[in-house]
Amino acid sequence: MPALIATRRFIYGTRRLSADDSFEANNTDARILVAIGKARYATRAIITPPHNPARDEVVETPQNPQEAPKPVESTQATQPTEKPRRGRPPKSKVKD
């Protein structure tokens, strides 16, 4: 059941809610209340760890284009395989 916050006064179930009251509703009711603007989803603050530039990975790019790594060739066949035809077999090109 999603947590919601009321955006205006209204009655949900048996509760009288005013703006900024938090409550829970089932999935269907939550979608409808958010769609008509009576509530919004309650989001949690996401705390990220501080950025540590010492842990960043350093990628060196070659100055000379001849030193650049060569592209990896595909392991797949360059021409597609022929699929068997459906239905009647093709006529033979050899004439008797």
DAGI-V504429 format. One record per helix or strand of 2 or more residues. SS is the DSSP state (hx for helix, st for strand). FROM is the first residue (numbers start at 1). TO is the last residue. Records with the same first field share a line. If there is no record, write none. Layout:
SS = FROM-TO, FROM-TO
This chain:
st = 2-6, 10-12, 15-17, 22-25, 39-41
hx = 27-35, 53-55, 65-67
